[in-house]
Amino acid sequence: MVRSRSGSHGGARFRTAIQWQNQVPYGLTAGLHSLDEGECQYWIDHVEAGNLYLNRGVTGAVVSRQPFGGWKRSSVGPTAKAGGRNYVNCLRNWPKLHDKPAALEELASWWDEFGSRARDEAGLDVEVNVQRYRRALAPIVVRIDETTGLHDVEVMEAIANLTGATIPSVPRVVLAACLTSSSRRPMISWRDRHRSPRSAG
C-alpha cells in the first residue's frame, strides 16, 4: 500500500493504490498502517476485502471478535464468516415461508439493529473490532422453480429494496411460468442490471 504525504484521503497516489488493490479478483484480508484518520476512513470505505486491519498485523483473527471470511473470489459457499453471528445459520434447514407480514417485520427489525449498522460487540478498550455488512459487488443469482411461492419472491424483492442489493426484478409473465411449472426446475439468473429492483410490474 502506498503511504501518501498529501493530507486528507491520502491524495491521488493513495487512491490509485486502493484501485490497484481492488483490481485483483480476490479479497481475503487487507491492511493499512497510517496515523491519518481521514486516510484510514477513506480506505475502510473503499477497499474490497473481507477482513480489514488497521495499524496491526493481518493474521490471527479471533473467533467472534474478528469473524473470518473473504470477499469476491475469496468467499466460498454461502459466504457467512467463520466464527461470526451468521455462521450457524448456514447449517440450518430453513422452514418454508408462511407468514409474509411477519417475515417483513423481522427483516425491518434486523436491518435497523444489525444490517445497517457498524457494531463493535467485543467492546475492548485496547482495540476496536467493528463488524458491518457490505453489499455484494455482483448481482445475486436466485433459483426459482415450482417450489417457490409468490410470497418468497416478494420477500426477496423487499430484501433487495431495503439493502440495495442487485436482484433485478423478473418479469411477472416469466415468474408466473416458473411458479406454475411442474415438469422442469429452471434457474432464473437475476442478472439484467438495467432493471431496477423497484420496477416490478
C-alpha positions as CSV (number, residue, x, y, z in Angstrom):
1,M,0.0,0.0,0.0
2,V,1.3,3.4,-1.0
3,R,1.7,5.8,2.0
4,S,0.9,9.3,0.8
5,R,2.0,12.6,2.3
6,S,-0.7,14.7,0.8
7,G,-3.3,15.3,3.5
8,S,-6.9,14.1,3.7
9,H,-7.9,10.9,1.9
10,G,-4.2,10.3,1.1
11,G,-4.2,12.1,-2.2
12,A,-4.1,10.7,-5.8
13,R,-1.4,8.2,-5.1
14,F,-3.2,6.8,-2.2
15,R,-6.5,6.5,-4.1
16,T,-4.6,4.9,-7.0
17,A,-3.1,2.3,-4.7
18,I,-6.6,1.4,-3.5
19,Q,-7.8,1.0,-7.1
20,W,-4.8,-1.3,-7.8
21,Q,-5.6,-3.3,-4.6
22,N,-9.2,-3.7,-5.7
23,Q,-8.4,-4.8,-9.2
24,V,-7.4,-8.3,-8.1
25,P,-10.3,-10.9,-8.2
26,Y,-9.6,-11.9,-4.6
27,G,-10.2,-10.1,-1.3
28,L,-9.5,-12.1,1.8
29,T,-7.6,-9.7,4.1
30,A,-6.2,-6.2,3.7
31,G,-4.1,-4.0,5.9
32,L,-3.0,-0.4,6.2
33,H,-0.7,1.4,8.6
34,S,-1.5,5.1,8.9
35,L,-1.9,7.8,11.5
36,D,-4.1,9.9,9.3
37,E,-7.7,9.3,10.4
38,G,-9.2,10.7,7.1
39,E,-6.9,8.4,5.2
40,C,-7.9,5.4,7.3
41,Q,-11.6,6.1,6.9
42,Y,-11.3,6.5,3.2
43,W,-9.5,3.1,3.0
44,I,-12.2,1.4,5.1
45,D,-15.0,2.8,2.9
46,H,-13.4,1.8,-0.4
47,V,-11.2,-1.3,-0.1
48,E,-12.7,-4.6,-1.2
49,A,-11.7,-7.3,1.3
50,G,-13.5,-9.4,3.9
51,N,-11.2,-8.6,6.9
52,L,-9.6,-5.2,7.2
53,Y,-6.8,-4.5,9.6
54,L,-5.6,-1.0,10.6
55,N,-2.2,-0.5,12.3
56,R,-1.7,-4.1,13.3
57,G,-0.8,-7.4,11.6
58,V,-3.2,-9.0,9.1
59,T,-3.2,-12.6,10.5
60,G,-4.5,-14.2,13.7
61,A,-8.3,-13.4,13.5
62,V,-10.0,-14.2,16.8
63,V,-13.3,-16.1,16.7
64,S,-16.3,-13.9,17.3
65,R,-14.1,-10.8,17.8
66,Q,-13.0,-10.9,14.2
67,P,-15.2,-13.3,12.1
68,F,-13.0,-14.5,9.3
69,G,-14.1,-14.6,5.6
70,G,-13.2,-13.1,2.3
71,W,-14.9,-11.1,-0.4
72,K,-15.1,-11.7,-4.2
73,R,-13.3,-14.9,-5.1
74,S,-12.0,-15.3,-1.6
75,S,-15.5,-16.2,-0.4
76,V,-16.8,-19.8,-0.6
77,G,-20.3,-21.3,-0.3
78,P,-22.9,-19.2,1.4
79,T,-20.2,-16.8,2.5
80,A,-21.1,-16.4,6.1
81,K,-17.9,-15.7,8.1
82,A,-16.5,-18.4,10.3
83,G,-16.8,-17.5,13.9
84,G,-19.4,-14.9,13.2
85,R,-23.0,-14.3,14.0
86,N,-24.4,-15.9,10.9
87,Y,-22.2,-19.0,10.5
88,V,-24.5,-21.5,12.2
89,N,-27.4,-20.3,10.0
90,C,-25.6,-21.8,7.1
91,L,-26.1,-25.2,8.7
92,R,-29.8,-24.9,9.3
93,N,-32.7,-26.3,7.4
94,W,-34.9,-23.2,7.0
95,P,-38.7,-23.7,7.2
96,K,-40.9,-22.6,4.3
97,L,-42.2,-19.1,4.4
98,H,-45.8,-19.0,5.6
99,D,-46.3,-15.5,7.1
100,K,-45.1,-12.8,4.8
101,P,-46.0,-9.8,7.2
102,A,-44.1,-11.5,10.0
103,A,-41.1,-12.0,7.7
104,L,-41.1,-8.4,6.5
105,E,-41.3,-7.2,10.1
106,E,-38.4,-9.4,11.1
107,L,-36.4,-8.1,8.1
108,A,-37.0,-4.5,9.1
109,S,-36.0,-5.3,12.7
110,W,-32.8,-7.0,11.6
111,W,-31.9,-4.1,9.3
112,D,-32.4,-1.5,12.0
113,E,-30.5,-3.4,14.6
114,F,-27.7,-5.1,12.6
115,G,-27.8,-4.8,8.8
116,S,-27.5,-1.0,8.6
117,R,-25.1,-0.5,11.5
118,A,-21.4,-1.0,12.2
119,R,-21.1,-2.6,15.6
120,D,-18.3,-3.4,17.9
121,E,-19.7,-6.2,20.0
122,A,-16.3,-7.1,21.6
123,G,-16.2,-3.8,23.4
124,L,-12.4,-3.9,24.2
125,D,-10.6,-0.9,25.4
126,V,-7.3,-1.7,23.6
127,E,-8.7,-2.1,20.1
128,V,-11.8,-1.6,18.0
129,N,-13.4,-4.6,16.3
130,V,-16.1,-3.3,14.0
131,Q,-18.4,-5.7,12.2
132,R,-20.6,-4.5,9.3
133,Y,-22.5,-5.8,6.3
134,R,-21.5,-4.8,2.7
135,R,-23.4,-5.3,-0.5
136,A,-22.3,-7.9,-2.9
137,L,-20.3,-6.4,-5.8
138,A,-22.0,-8.7,-8.4
139,P,-25.7,-9.3,-9.0
140,I,-27.2,-12.1,-6.8
141,V,-28.4,-15.3,-8.5
142,V,-31.7,-16.6,-7.2
143,R,-33.1,-20.1,-8.2
144,I,-36.8,-20.1,-8.8
145,D,-38.8,-23.3,-9.5
146,E,-42.2,-24.8,-8.8
147,T,-41.4,-24.9,-5.0
148,T,-41.1,-21.2,-4.9
149,G,-44.1,-19.2,-3.8
150,L,-45.0,-15.7,-4.8
151,H,-44.5,-14.5,-1.2
152,D,-40.9,-15.9,-1.3
153,V,-40.2,-13.7,-4.3
154,E,-41.9,-10.7,-2.8
155,V,-39.8,-11.0,0.4
156,M,-36.6,-11.3,-1.8
157,E,-37.6,-8.1,-3.6
158,A,-38.2,-6.4,-0.2
159,I,-34.7,-7.5,0.9
160,A,-33.2,-6.1,-2.3
161,N,-35.1,-2.8,-1.9
162,L,-34.1,-2.4,1.8
163,T,-30.4,-3.4,1.4
164,G,-29.7,-2.0,-2.1
165,A,-28.6,-5.5,-3.3
166,T,-28.7,-6.1,-7.0
167,I,-31.5,-8.5,-7.6
168,P,-33.3,-7.1,-10.7
169,S,-36.9,-8.0,-11.0
170,V,-38.1,-11.0,-13.0
171,P,-41.0,-10.0,-15.4
172,R,-44.2,-11.3,-13.9
173,V,-45.1,-13.3,-17.0
174,V,-41.8,-15.2,-16.6
175,L,-42.3,-15.6,-12.9
176,A,-45.8,-17.0,-13.4
177,A,-44.5,-19.6,-15.8
178,C,-41.8,-20.7,-13.3
179,L,-44.1,-20.8,-10.3
180,T,-46.7,-22.9,-12.2
181,S,-44.2,-25.3,-13.9
182,S,-44.2,-28.9,-12.6
183,S,-42.1,-30.5,-15.4
184,R,-38.9,-28.6,-15.1
185,R,-36.8,-26.7,-12.5
186,P,-35.5,-23.6,-14.3
187,M,-32.9,-21.4,-12.8
188,I,-33.6,-17.7,-13.3
189,S,-30.5,-15.7,-13.1
190,W,-31.4,-12.2,-12.0
191,R,-28.6,-10.5,-13.8
192,D,-30.4,-8.0,-16.0
193,R,-28.8,-4.9,-14.5
194,H,-30.9,-2.4,-16.5
195,R,-34.0,-3.4,-14.5
196,S,-34.3,-1.9,-11.0
197,P,-35.4,-4.0,-8.1
198,R,-38.1,-1.4,-7.6
199,S,-39.6,-1.8,-11.1
200,A,-41.6,-4.9,-10.5
201,G,-44.5,-4.9,-12.9
